[in-house]
């Protein structure tokens, strides 16, 4: 079975967020246990599996994502990586529609390789800080937002230095029930630096201590910063060790996320029936 590792939200190898991508030949899912084992074997934040759909008007492919521990409802970087694999390796059209746990997701690939994801915008609701969150993060947020079906908490910190300096108690964060992870963010302060806001993402409960670049988190970050800064067409920097840039723009209840990707490994893995 062919499998690739693709660095998403980066225009160079060994940066951005690596995702496993497995484009399946059949028109149905293989054994789920096998998909989970592949994701655990690769041990990346997410591994994407996709198979073509025949005769469906709403979508072209079905898409699922697995962390090393669980299946997730939405993943941006592995979707971008899947679109990159299709465009580069199969010559698929510039637009691909996927059915997923989060409904129909659309990707548009330009001639220069830039890929735009059309994702549902997270619904943000300001809440009181949950007990123990500040202690687990190691910093007191200025505000906390629930992100609805995205399943994350969005924590606003005073400045970029506070975001970069965080050394959270990952074990404590991982024990928080009912959330996928915690997004922390702050205003970049100076757009001349090439980005408008900065973020990090911690998801130990789903097997991702710190995610390098989190597309799905930007379905909350894009709308939040568009409202706060009073303008659209923003650039977010995820300040992980690998770093990555995501361009965001809000279109009603949808968010467009744009970035590049690079294939760094193209190989074979044992299929469901192989020994």
C-alpha positions as CSV (number, residue, x, y, z in Angstrom):
1,X,0.0,0.0,0.0
2,X,1.4,3.4,-1.0
3,X,1.8,6.0,1.7
4,X,3.3,9.4,1.9
5,X,4.5,11.8,4.6
6,X,3.8,15.4,3.5
7,X,4.8,18.5,5.4
8,X,1.8,20.8,5.4
9,X,1.6,24.6,5.8
10,X,5.2,24.9,4.6
11,X,7.0,25.5,1.3
12,X,10.1,23.7,2.4
13,X,10.8,20.2,3.8
14,X,11.1,19.5,7.5
15,X,8.9,22.4,8.6
16,X,5.2,22.8,9.0
17,X,3.2,19.8,10.2
18,X,3.9,16.3,8.8
19,X,0.9,14.2,7.9
20,X,0.6,10.6,6.7
21,X,-1.5,10.3,3.5
22,X,-2.9,7.0,2.2
23,X,-5.0,7.2,-1.0
24,X,-7.0,4.0,-1.2
25,X,-7.8,2.4,-4.5
26,X,-11.1,0.8,-3.5
27,X,-14.4,2.6,-3.0
28,X,-14.8,1.6,0.7
29,X,-12.9,1.7,3.9
30,X,-10.4,-1.0,4.9
31,X,-10.5,-2.6,8.3
32,X,-10.5,0.3,10.9
33,X,-8.1,-1.6,13.1
34,X,-5.5,-1.5,10.3
35,X,-6.0,2.3,9.8
36,X,-5.5,2.9,13.5
37,X,-2.4,0.7,13.5
38,X,-0.9,2.6,10.5
39,X,-1.6,5.9,12.3
40,X,0.1,4.6,15.5
41,X,3.0,3.3,13.5
42,X,3.7,6.6,11.8
43,X,3.2,8.4,15.1
44,X,2.4,11.7,13.5
45,X,-0.2,14.2,14.7
46,X,-2.6,12.8,12.1
47,X,-2.7,10.3,9.3
48,X,-5.3,10.8,6.6
49,X,-7.1,8.0,4.6
50,X,-9.2,8.7,1.6
51,X,-11.1,6.6,-1.0
52,X,-12.9,7.7,-4.2
53,X,-16.7,8.0,-4.3
54,X,-18.6,6.8,-7.3
55,X,-21.9,8.4,-8.4
56,X,-22.2,10.9,-5.5
57,X,-23.2,14.4,-6.4
58,X,-22.0,16.2,-3.3
59,X,-18.4,14.9,-3.0
60,X,-15.6,13.2,-4.9
61,X,-13.7,11.4,-2.1
62,X,-14.4,10.2,1.5
63,X,-11.8,11.3,4.1
64,X,-10.9,10.2,7.7
65,X,-8.2,11.3,10.0
66,X,-6.5,9.4,12.9
67,X,-4.1,10.5,15.6
68,X,-1.9,7.8,17.2
69,X,-4.7,7.4,19.7
70,X,-8.1,8.4,18.3
71,X,-10.1,9.2,15.2
72,X,-10.8,13.0,15.0
73,X,-13.7,15.0,13.5
74,X,-11.6,17.7,11.7
75,X,-8.0,18.0,10.6
76,X,-6.7,20.9,8.5
77,X,-3.0,20.0,7.8
78,X,-3.8,16.3,6.8
79,X,-6.6,17.5,4.5
80,X,-4.2,20.0,2.9
81,X,-1.6,17.2,2.6
82,X,-4.2,14.9,1.0
83,X,-5.1,17.5,-1.6
84,X,-1.3,18.0,-2.3
85,X,-0.9,14.3,-2.9
86,X,-3.8,14.2,-5.3
87,X,-2.7,17.2,-7.2
88,X,1.0,16.2,-7.4
89,X,0.7,12.4,-7.9
90,X,-2.7,11.8,-9.6
91,X,-3.3,14.9,-11.6
92,X,-6.7,15.5,-10.0
93,X,-8.5,18.7,-10.8
94,X,-7.8,21.9,-8.8
95,X,-11.0,21.4,-6.7
96,X,-11.7,18.3,-4.7
97,X,-14.7,17.7,-2.4
98,X,-14.4,15.4,0.6
99,X,-17.1,13.9,2.8
100,X,-16.0,13.8,6.4
101,X,-17.2,13.8,10.0
102,X,-17.4,17.6,9.6
103,X,-19.5,17.5,6.5
104,X,-18.4,18.3,3.0
105,X,-14.9,20.0,2.9
106,X,-13.6,21.6,-0.3
107,X,-10.0,22.1,-1.3
108,X,-8.8,24.3,-4.2
109,X,-5.2,23.9,-5.5
110,X,-3.7,26.6,-7.6
111,X,-1.1,26.2,-10.3
112,X,1.6,27.5,-8.0
113,X,0.8,24.7,-5.5
114,X,-1.0,26.9,-2.9
115,X,-4.0,25.0,-1.5
116,X,-7.0,26.6,0.1
117,X,-9.2,24.7,2.5
118,X,-12.9,25.7,2.8
119,X,-13.8,24.7,6.4
120,X,-16.7,25.5,8.7
121,X,-16.0,28.4,11.1
122,X,-15.9,27.6,14.8
123,X,-18.6,29.1,16.9
124,X,-16.9,31.1,19.7
125,X,-18.5,31.7,23.1
126,X,-16.6,33.5,25.8
127,X,-16.7,31.5,29.1
128,X,-15.2,31.8,32.6
129,X,-11.8,30.2,32.9
130,X,-12.2,26.5,33.9
131,X,-10.8,25.7,37.3
132,X,-7.1,24.8,37.1
133,X,-6.6,25.8,33.5
134,X,-4.3,28.7,34.2
135,X,-2.2,26.5,36.5
136,X,-2.0,23.8,33.8
137,X,-1.0,26.3,31.1
138,X,1.4,28.1,33.4
139,X,-0.1,31.5,32.5
140,X,-3.3,33.4,33.2
141,X,-5.3,34.0,30.0
142,X,-6.9,37.4,29.4
143,X,-10.0,35.5,28.1
144,X,-11.2,32.0,27.3
145,X,-13.6,30.9,24.5
146,X,-15.4,27.7,23.9
147,X,-15.2,26.7,20.2
148,X,-18.4,24.7,20.0
149,X,-18.1,21.5,17.9
150,X,-14.4,22.0,17.3
151,X,-13.9,20.8,20.8
152,X,-11.1,23.1,21.9
153,X,-10.6,25.9,24.3
154,X,-9.2,29.2,22.9
155,X,-7.1,31.0,25.4
156,X,-6.1,34.7,24.7
157,X,-2.7,35.7,26.1
158,X,-1.4,39.2,26.5
159,X,1.4,39.1,23.9
160,X,3.5,37.0,21.6
161,X,6.3,36.6,24.2
162,X,3.8,34.9,26.6
163,X,2.7,32.5,23.9
164,X,6.3,31.5,23.0
165,X,7.3,31.2,26.7
166,X,4.6,28.7,27.7
167,X,5.7,25.4,29.2
168,X,2.4,23.9,30.1
169,X,1.8,20.9,32.4
170,X,0.8,18.5,29.6
171,X,-0.3,15.8,32.0
172,X,-2.7,18.2,33.6
173,X,-4.0,19.4,30.3
174,X,-4.5,15.8,29.2
175,X,-6.7,15.1,32.2
176,X,-9.2,17.8,31.2
177,X,-12.4,16.1,30.1
178,X,-14.6,17.0,27.2
179,X,-12.0,19.0,25.2
180,X,-9.7,18.0,22.3
181,X,-7.1,20.5,23.2
182,X,-6.2,24.1,24.1
183,X,-5.3,26.8,21.6
184,X,-3.3,29.7,22.9
185,X,-2.9,32.9,20.9
186,X,-1.9,36.6,21.0
187,X,-1.6,39.6,18.7
188,X,1.7,39.7,16.8
189,X,1.8,43.4,17.4
190,X,3.8,44.3,14.3
191,X,2.3,43.1,10.9
192,X,5.5,44.1,9.2
193,X,7.0,40.9,10.7
194,X,4.9,39.0,8.1
195,X,2.1,37.7,10.3
196,X,-0.8,39.2,12.3
197,X,-1.3,36.7,15.2
198,X,0.6,33.9,16.8
199,X,-0.6,30.7,18.3
200,X,0.3,27.3,19.7
201,X,-1.8,24.1,20.2
202,X,-1.7,21.5,22.9
203,X,-3.7,18.3,22.6
204,X,-2.3,15.6,24.9
205,X,-5.7,14.1,25.5
206,X,-5.7,12.9,21.8
207,X,-2.1,11.9,21.7
208,X,-0.6,15.3,20.4
209,X,1.4,16.9,23.2
210,X,2.1,20.0,21.0
211,X,0.9,20.1,17.4
212,X,3.4,21.8,15.0
213,X,0.8,23.6,12.8
214,X,-3.0,23.1,13.4
215,X,-5.3,24.0,10.5
216,X,-8.5,23.2,12.4
217,X,-7.5,25.6,15.2
218,X,-7.5,28.4,12.7
219,X,-11.2,27.9,12.1
220,X,-11.4,29.6,15.5
221,X,-8.4,31.8,15.2
222,X,-9.3,33.3,11.9
223,X,-12.8,34.5,13.0
224,X,-11.5,35.7,16.3
225,X,-8.7,37.8,15.0
226,X,-10.8,39.1,12.0
227,X,-13.3,40.5,14.5
228,X,-10.7,41.8,16.9
229,X,-8.4,43.4,14.3
230,X,-11.3,44.6,12.2
231,X,-10.0,43.2,8.9
232,X,-9.8,40.0,6.9
233,X,-7.1,38.3,5.0
234,X,-4.8,37.6,8.0
235,X,-1.7,35.5,8.4
236,X,-1.2,33.3,11.4
237,X,2.1,32.0,12.7
238,X,2.0,28.8,14.7
239,X,5.1,29.2,17.0
240,X,6.0,25.5,17.4
241,X,9.6,24.3,17.0
242,X,8.8,23.6,13.3
243,X,6.6,26.7,12.7
244,X,4.2,27.3,9.9
245,X,2.1,30.0,8.3
246,X,-1.6,29.8,7.5
247,X,-3.5,32.5,5.6
248,X,-7.0,32.9,6.9
249,X,-10.1,34.7,5.5
250,X,-13.7,34.5,6.8
251,X,-16.6,34.0,4.5
252,X,-19.8,34.0,6.6
253,X,-19.9,30.7,8.4
254,X,-16.9,29.3,6.5
255,X,-13.1,30.0,6.9
256,X,-10.6,29.7,4.1
257,X,-7.2,28.4,5.1
258,X,-4.4,28.6,2.6
259,X,-0.9,27.1,2.6
260,X,1.6,25.0,0.7
261,X,2.9,21.5,1.2
262,X,6.0,19.4,0.4
263,X,6.2,15.6,0.0
264,X,9.2,14.3,2.1
265,X,8.6,10.5,2.0
266,X,6.9,8.3,-0.6
267,X,6.9,4.6,0.1
268,X,5.0,1.4,0.8
269,X,3.4,0.1,4.0
270,X,1.8,-3.3,4.6
271,X,-1.8,-3.4,3.5
272,X,-4.7,-4.8,5.5
273,X,-4.2,-8.3,4.1
274,X,-0.4,-8.4,4.0
275,X,1.7,-10.3,6.4
